[in-house]
Amino acid sequence: MNHPHPHVLAIPYPAQGHVLPLMELALCLVRQGIRVTFVNSEFDHKRVTKSLSQEDNVPAMMQLVSIPDGLESWEDRNDLSKLTLSVYQVMPANLECLIKSITQSDSDKITCIIADETMGWALEIAKKMRIKAVAFWPASASLLAQIFSIPKLIDDGIISSTGTVLKNQMVKLSPTMPEMKPEHLLWTCFSDLTLQNIAFDTLLKSNTTVKLADWLICNTSCELEAAAFTLFPQILPVGPLLASNRLGKSVGSFWPEDSDCLAWLDKQPMQSVIYVAFGSFAVFDPTQFRELALGLELINRPFLWVVRQDLTTETENAYPEGFKDRIQGCGLLAGWAPQQQVLSHPSVACFLSHCGWNSTIEGLSSGVRFLCWPYFADQFLNEKYTCDVWKIGLGFERDANGIIAREEIKNKIEQLLTVGEYKKRALKLKTKVINSVTKDGSSGKNFNNLVQWIKAEKNYSCSG
């Protein structure tokens, strides 16, 4: 039976850094004539739809739907232990029911499932229901290479079979990949031991379930991480997946974006603004929050600082006394910014970032320099690439109390902006990354091959 359009079901892990890149991939597929049903958790679905502005039109060939994640509306989704366990217990049965309800008619049958690589149970459902499957990795290929190397790390005695670090030695997966401290491995970055164990167990399961996928695609490019693709050639880059590639706005944000900051940027001199943003998870203690504020004030340059409502543990009197008054005309505070538009703005000089992968590739694609302030998970690995491999950024040193002091912030910003080589390298890398997603680029070719495979009639399923 001929179907008018192939029908993809896309399901991310329920976190901002996972939803956004998969949404970008889904929108790219829609542009190629592929129908997409995008499945968020009920909690995230409400946040995404609420954050859509009047100008954000979800394409007619995309449907946004939801299933429960098992947590109550008031429970903390930043508690990754609770969230991950609940997702595995509750979402599989709900997803299977959703697929069956969608496939009541031949014209609506799901012909392909694209699932976040950490949601391996969705790939198991695809196999059970005889639906073609694609595993999507939203972070760097080097991080996935680290996860795939867990058996070797165990064999080499660096970690135990439960992920505990046994040897205090630097980890280097290949001669051309950067060294990592063992405490900066993905699962060891979490301070909570329970979360470490859950994360490691999830990664071990994913190493098995990913083999069920027909494709393994990654939001990166060969130009950024050639060594990782040499180590694990089954990983296929299709990125960077950015709204700018579609000449459109980002869709899938959990918070309404404050576009007023763009008008403020228009009034600033070219290459003058320090853009400061720490993603959706980072939390500062009151002392470090105030030190950061004073450091930004000390540089005497215009800055745009994205301050989430929960960025610091202190809800009242978070800022130094008189700070907001003193920065009038020089600094701007925003609740959540349209980051891709900000980073591509000509007035932005550099990006003070937590080094989440989405933020990293957004900055790379805009040719900006980085000041790296990693918080957890893969952000330490991304910092290593930014500073040591691509050499387009600088990290910070902490004092004896573990604090990044205001003088350190000022000194590193001045160093980054006065040494011209950082900007030259950033612009050179930007050109390579942008070219990778063109029709003849390495990522562009992989994406086009994926589209043709999804559209091929022989790949359509008869799920039951």
C-alpha positions as CSV (number, residue, x, y, z in Angstrom):
1,M,0.0,0.0,0.0
2,N,1.3,3.4,-0.9
3,H,1.4,6.1,1.8
4,P,1.3,9.8,0.9
5,H,4.0,10.6,3.4
6,P,6.3,8.6,5.6
7,H,5.5,9.1,9.3
8,V,8.2,9.6,11.9
9,L,7.6,9.4,15.7
10,A,10.3,11.3,17.6
11,I,10.9,11.0,21.3
12,P,13.6,12.8,23.3
13,Y,14.8,12.3,26.8
14,P,12.7,14.8,28.9
15,A,15.3,17.6,29.4
16,Q,15.8,20.9,27.6
17,G,19.2,20.0,26.1
18,H,17.6,16.8,24.6
19,V,14.3,18.3,23.4
20,L,15.8,21.2,21.4
21,P,18.1,19.4,19.0
22,L,15.7,16.6,18.3
23,M,13.0,19.2,17.5
24,E,15.5,20.8,15.1
25,L,16.0,17.5,13.4
26,A,12.2,16.9,13.2
27,L,11.6,20.3,11.6
28,C,14.3,19.5,9.1
29,L,12.5,16.3,8.2
30,V,9.2,18.1,7.9
31,R,10.8,20.4,5.3
32,Q,11.7,17.2,3.3
33,G,8.0,16.1,3.2
34,I,8.1,13.8,6.2
35,R,5.3,13.8,8.7
36,V,6.5,13.9,12.4
37,T,4.7,13.2,15.6
38,F,6.9,14.7,18.4
39,V,6.4,13.1,21.8
40,N,7.2,15.0,24.9
41,S,6.4,14.2,28.5
42,E,3.2,15.8,29.5
43,F,5.1,18.2,31.8
44,D,7.5,19.3,29.0
45,H,4.7,19.4,26.4
46,K,3.0,22.1,28.5
47,R,6.2,24.1,28.9
48,V,7.0,23.9,25.1
49,T,3.5,24.9,24.0
50,K,3.2,27.6,26.6
51,S,6.5,29.1,25.5
52,L,5.6,29.3,21.8
53,S,5.0,32.9,20.7
54,Q,2.4,34.0,18.3
55,E,5.0,34.0,15.5
56,D,5.9,30.4,16.2
57,N,3.9,28.2,13.9
58,V,4.2,24.5,14.2
59,P,4.2,23.1,10.7
60,A,1.0,21.4,9.5
61,M,3.0,18.1,9.0
62,M,4.1,18.1,12.6
63,Q,2.0,17.1,15.6
64,L,3.0,17.8,19.2
65,V,1.7,15.1,21.6
66,S,2.5,13.9,25.1
67,I,2.6,10.9,27.4
68,P,3.1,10.9,31.2
69,D,6.5,10.7,32.7
70,G,5.2,9.2,36.0
71,L,5.9,12.2,38.2
72,E,3.4,14.6,39.7
73,S,3.2,18.1,38.3
74,W,4.8,19.5,41.4
75,E,7.8,17.1,41.6
76,D,11.3,18.4,40.6
77,R,12.3,17.3,37.1
78,N,15.9,18.5,37.9
79,D,16.1,15.5,40.3
80,L,17.5,13.3,37.5
81,S,17.5,10.1,39.7
82,K,13.8,10.3,40.2
83,L,13.1,11.4,36.7
84,T,15.1,8.7,35.0
85,L,13.7,5.9,37.1
86,S,10.1,7.2,36.5
87,V,10.7,7.5,32.8
88,Y,11.8,3.9,32.5
89,Q,8.9,2.6,34.6
90,V,6.1,4.6,33.1
91,M,6.8,5.8,29.6
92,P,7.3,2.6,27.6
93,A,3.8,1.3,28.1
94,N,2.3,4.7,27.3
95,L,4.4,5.1,24.2
96,E,3.3,1.7,22.9
97,C,-0.3,2.6,23.5
98,L,0.2,5.9,21.7
99,I,1.7,4.2,18.6
100,K,-1.2,1.7,18.5
101,S,-3.7,4.5,18.7
102,I,-2.0,6.4,15.9
103,T,-1.8,3.4,13.6
104,Q,-5.5,2.6,13.6
105,S,-5.6,3.7,9.9
106,D,-3.1,2.7,7.2
107,S,-2.5,6.4,6.3
108,D,-1.3,7.2,9.8
109,K,1.0,4.3,10.4
110,I,4.3,5.1,12.1
111,T,7.0,4.1,9.6
112,C,10.1,5.1,11.7
113,I,10.9,5.9,15.3
114,I,13.7,8.3,16.1
115,A,14.5,8.0,19.8
116,D,17.1,9.7,22.0
117,E,19.9,7.2,22.4
118,T,19.4,7.1,26.2
119,M,15.7,6.1,25.7
120,G,16.7,2.7,24.5
121,W,13.4,1.2,25.6
122,A,11.8,3.1,22.7
123,L,14.2,1.3,20.3
124,E,13.0,-2.0,21.9
125,I,9.4,-1.0,21.2
126,A,10.3,-0.3,17.6
127,K,11.8,-3.7,17.2
128,K,8.8,-5.4,18.9
129,M,6.4,-3.5,16.6
130,R,8.5,-4.0,13.5
131,I,9.1,-0.4,12.9
132,K,12.4,1.0,11.6
133,A,14.4,2.7,14.2
134,V,17.0,5.6,14.4
135,A,19.0,6.3,17.6
136,F,19.7,10.1,18.0
137,W,22.5,11.3,20.1
138,P,22.1,15.0,21.0
139,A,25.5,15.6,22.5
140,S,29.1,15.3,21.1
141,A,30.3,12.2,19.4
142,S,33.3,12.2,21.8
143,L,31.0,11.8,24.7
144,L,29.3,8.9,23.0
145,A,32.7,7.4,22.3
146,Q,33.4,7.7,26.0
147,I,30.2,5.8,26.8
148,F,31.0,3.1,24.1
149,S,34.5,2.7,25.7
150,I,33.1,1.7,29.1
151,P,34.0,-2.0,28.6
152,K,37.6,-1.0,27.8
153,L,37.8,1.3,30.8
154,I,36.7,-1.7,32.9
155,D,39.2,-4.0,31.3
156,D,42.0,-1.5,31.8
157,G,41.1,-1.3,35.5
158,I,40.3,2.4,35.4
159,I,36.7,1.9,36.6
160,S,34.9,-1.0,38.3
161,S,32.0,-2.9,36.7
162,T,29.7,-0.5,38.5
163,G,31.5,2.6,37.2
164,T,33.5,3.5,40.3
165,V,36.8,5.1,39.6
166,L,39.7,2.7,40.6
167,K,42.7,4.5,39.2
168,N,43.4,8.2,39.6
169,Q,44.9,8.6,36.1
170,M,44.1,10.6,33.1
171,V,41.8,8.9,30.6
172,K,42.7,9.2,26.9
173,L,40.5,7.2,24.4
174,S,42.8,7.8,21.4
175,P,46.0,9.6,20.6
176,T,44.2,12.6,19.1
177,M,41.4,13.0,21.7
178,P,42.0,15.1,24.8
179,E,42.8,13.7,28.2
180,M,40.1,13.6,30.8
181,K,40.2,13.4,34.6
182,P,38.4,10.3,35.8
183,E,36.1,12.4,37.9
184,H,35.0,14.1,34.8
185,L,33.6,11.0,33.1
186,L,30.0,11.5,32.3
187,W,28.5,9.4,35.2
188,T,31.2,10.4,37.7
189,C,30.4,14.1,37.3
190,F,27.3,13.8,39.4
191,S,28.0,14.5,43.1
192,D,25.1,12.3,44.2
193,L,26.2,8.6,44.4
194,T,22.7,7.3,43.7
195,L,22.5,9.4,40.5
196,Q,26.0,8.1,39.5
197,N,24.8,4.6,39.8
198,I,21.5,5.2,37.9
199,A,23.4,7.1,35.2
200,F,26.0,4.4,34.8
201,D,23.3,1.7,34.6
202,T,21.3,3.7,32.0
203,L,24.4,4.1,29.9
204,L,25.2,0.3,30.0
205,K,21.6,-0.4,28.9
206,S,21.9,2.1,26.1
207,N,25.1,0.5,24.9
208,T,23.0,-2.7,24.3
209,T,19.8,-1.1,23.0
210,V,21.5,1.2,20.5
211,K,22.4,-1.9,18.5
212,L,18.7,-2.3,17.7
213,A,18.8,0.9,15.7
214,D,19.2,1.0,11.9
215,W,20.9,4.3,12.1
216,L,22.9,6.1,14.8
217,I,23.0,9.8,14.1
218,C,24.7,12.6,16.1
219,N,24.3,16.4,16.5
220,T,27.8,17.3,15.4
221,S,30.1,17.4,12.4
222,C,33.2,15.5,11.3
223,E,35.1,18.8,11.3
224,L,34.7,19.1,15.0
225,E,35.5,15.6,16.3
226,A,37.2,13.6,13.6
227,A,39.0,11.3,16.2
228,A,35.7,10.1,17.6
229,F,34.4,9.0,14.2
230,T,37.6,7.2,13.6
231,L,37.1,5.3,16.8
232,F,33.5,4.5,16.3
233,P,32.6,4.9,12.6
234,Q,29.0,3.8,13.1
235,I,28.2,7.2,14.5
236,L,27.0,9.4,11.7
237,P,27.1,13.2,12.1
238,V,24.1,15.2,10.8
239,G,24.8,18.5,12.6
240,P,25.0,21.1,13.8
241,L,21.2,21.1,14.0
242,L,20.3,24.8,14.4
243,A,17.3,27.0,13.7
244,S,19.8,29.2,11.7
245,N,20.2,26.4,9.2
246,R,16.5,26.7,8.5
247,L,16.6,30.6,8.7
248,G,14.0,30.3,11.4
249,K,13.5,30.5,15.2
250,S,14.2,27.8,17.7
251,V,11.1,25.7,18.7
252,G,11.1,23.6,21.8
253,S,12.2,26.0,24.5
254,F,10.9,25.4,28.0
255,W,10.9,29.1,28.8
256,P,9.4,32.1,26.9
257,E,12.3,34.0,25.2
258,D,12.9,37.6,26.0
259,S,13.4,39.1,22.5
260,D,13.7,42.6,23.9
261,C,17.4,41.9,24.5
262,L,17.9,41.9,20.7
263,A,16.9,45.6,20.5
264,W,19.4,46.3,23.3
265,L,22.1,44.5,21.4
266,D,21.4,46.6,18.4
267,K,22.4,49.7,20.4
268,Q,25.8,48.3,21.5
269,P,29.1,48.6,19.6
270,M,30.2,45.8,17.4
271,Q,32.2,43.0,19.2
272,S,31.7,44.6,22.6
273,V,29.1,42.5,24.5
274,I,29.9,39.7,26.9
275,Y,27.1,37.2,26.6
276,V,26.6,35.1,29.8
277,A,24.3,32.1,30.0
278,F,24.4,28.8,31.9
279,G,21.7,26.7,30.3
280,S,18.8,25.0,32.1
281,F,20.4,23.0,34.9
282,A,23.3,25.0,36.5
283,V,22.7,26.4,40.0
284,F,25.0,28.8,41.8
285,D,25.4,29.1,45.6
286,P,24.9,32.7,46.8
287,T,28.7,33.5,47.2
288,Q,29.6,32.4,43.7
289,F,26.5,34.1,42.2
290,R,27.5,37.5,43.8
291,E,31.2,37.0,42.8
292,L,30.1,36.5,39.2
293,A,27.9,39.6,39.3
294,L,30.8,41.7,40.7
295,G,33.2,40.2,38.1
296,L,30.9,41.3,35.3
297,E,30.6,44.7,36.8
298,L,34.4,44.9,37.1
299,I,35.1,44.4,33.4
300,N,33.5,47.7,32.5
301,R,32.1,46.3,29.3
302,P,28.5,45.8,28.2
303,F,27.2,42.4,29.1
304,L,24.0,40.5,28.6
305,W,23.4,38.0,31.5
306,V,20.7,35.3,31.3
307,V,19.5,34.8,34.9
308,R,16.9,32.0,35.2
309,Q,14.6,32.3,38.1
310,D,16.3,29.3,39.8
311,L,19.9,30.1,38.8
312,T,20.9,30.7,42.4
313,T,19.8,28.9,45.6
314,E,19.1,32.3,47.2
315,T,15.8,33.7,46.1
316,E,15.9,37.0,47.8
317,N,18.8,39.6,47.8
318,A,20.7,37.4,45.4
319,Y,22.6,40.3,43.8
320,P,25.2,42.4,45.6
321,E,23.7,45.5,47.2
322,G,23.3,48.3,44.6
323,F,24.4,46.0,41.7
324,K,21.3,46.6,39.5
325,D,21.6,50.3,39.9
326,R,25.3,50.4,39.1
327,I,25.0,48.4,35.9
328,Q,22.2,50.6,34.4
329,G,23.2,51.4,30.8
330,C,26.0,48.8,30.7
331,G,24.5,45.5,31.7
332,L,21.2,43.8,30.8
333,L,19.6,40.9,32.8
334,A,17.2,38.6,30.9
335,G,15.2,35.7,32.1
336,W,15.7,33.6,29.0
337,A,17.2,34.7,25.7
338,P,16.8,33.6,22.0
339,Q,20.3,32.3,22.2
340,Q,21.0,31.6,18.5
341,Q,20.0,35.1,17.6
342,V,22.0,36.6,20.4
343,L,25.2,34.6,19.5
344,S,25.0,35.6,15.8
345,H,24.5,39.3,16.7
346,P,27.4,41.4,15.5
347,S,27.7,43.2,18.9
348,V,28.5,40.0,20.8
349,A,32.2,39.6,21.5
350,C,32.3,36.3,23.5
351,F,30.2,33.7,25.3
352,L,30.7,33.0,29.0
353,S,29.1,29.5,29.0
354,H,28.4,26.4,31.0
355,C,29.6,24.5,27.9
356,G,26.4,22.4,27.3
357,W,26.7,20.9,23.9
358,N,23.8,22.9,22.4
359,S,25.4,26.1,23.6
360,T,28.8,25.0,22.4
361,I,27.7,24.3,18.8
362,E,25.6,27.4,18.7
363,G,28.6,29.4,19.7
364,L,30.9,27.6,17.2
365,S,28.4,28.2,14.4
366,S,28.5,31.9,15.2
367,G,32.2,32.2,15.4
368,V,32.3,33.4,19.0
369,R,35.1,32.9,21.5
370,F,34.3,31.1,24.8
371,L,34.9,31.5,28.5
372,C,34.2,28.1,29.9
373,W,32.4,27.5,33.2
374,P,31.3,23.8,33.2
375,Y,28.8,22.7,35.8
376,F,28.3,18.9,35.3
377,A,27.9,15.9,32.9
378,D,29.5,16.4,29.5
379,Q,30.3,20.0,30.0
380,F,33.9,19.3,31.2
381,L,34.6,17.3,28.0
382,N,33.2,20.2,25.9
383,E,35.5,22.6,27.8
384,K,38.5,20.4,27.0
385,Y,37.6,20.5,23.3
386,T,36.9,24.3,23.4
387,C,40.2,25.2,25.1
388,D,42.7,22.4,24.2
389,V,41.6,21.1,20.8
390,W,39.8,24.0,19.0
391,K,41.7,26.6,21.1
392,I,38.9,29.1,20.9
393,G,38.3,29.6,24.6
394,L,39.7,29.9,28.1
395,G,38.7,28.2,31.4
396,F,38.7,29.7,34.9
397,E,40.8,28.9,37.9
398,R,39.2,28.5,41.3
399,D,40.6,29.9,44.5
400,A,41.4,27.9,47.7
401,N,37.7,28.0,48.6
402,G,36.6,26.6,45.3
403,I,35.3,30.0,44.1
404,I,35.9,31.7,40.8
405,A,36.8,35.2,42.0
406,R,35.8,38.4,40.4
407,E,39.4,39.3,39.5
408,E,39.8,35.9,37.7
409,I,36.7,36.6,35.7
410,K,37.9,40.1,34.7
411,N,41.4,38.9,33.8
412,K,40.2,35.9,31.6
413,I,37.7,38.1,29.7
414,E,40.4,40.7,29.0
415,Q,42.9,38.0,27.9
416,L,40.4,36.4,25.6
417,L,39.4,39.6,24.0
418,T,42.9,41.0,23.5
419,V,44.6,38.0,22.0
420,G,43.5,38.0,18.4
421,E,44.3,34.4,17.6
422,Y,41.2,33.2,19.5
423,K,38.9,35.1,17.2
424,K,40.7,34.0,14.1
425,R,40.4,30.3,15.1
426,A,36.8,30.8,16.0
427,L,35.9,32.3,12.6
428,K,37.9,29.6,10.8
429,L,36.0,26.9,12.7
430,K,32.7,28.6,12.0
431,T,33.2,28.3,8.3
432,K,34.0,24.6,8.5
433,V,31.0,23.8,10.7
434,I,28.6,25.8,8.6
435,N,29.9,24.1,5.4
436,S,29.3,20.7,6.9
437,V,25.5,21.0,6.8
438,T,25.4,22.2,3.2
439,K,24.1,19.8,0.5
440,D,27.6,18.6,-0.3
441,G,29.0,18.8,3.3
442,S,29.6,15.6,5.3
443,S,26.6,16.2,7.7
444,G,24.4,17.3,4.8
445,K,25.1,14.1,2.8
446,N,24.4,11.9,5.9
447,F,21.1,13.8,6.5
448,N,20.0,13.5,2.8
449,N,20.8,9.7,2.9
450,L,18.7,9.4,6.1
451,V,15.8,11.2,4.4
452,Q,15.9,9.0,1.4
453,W,16.0,5.9,3.6
454,I,13.0,7.1,5.6
455,K,11.1,7.8,2.4
456,A,11.9,4.4,0.8
457,E,8.7,2.4,0.4
458,K,10.5,-0.8,1.4
459,N,11.2,0.7,4.8
460,Y,7.5,1.2,5.6
461,S,6.3,-1.0,8.4
462,C,3.1,-2.9,9.1
463,S,3.1,-2.6,12.9
464,G,0.7,-4.6,14.9
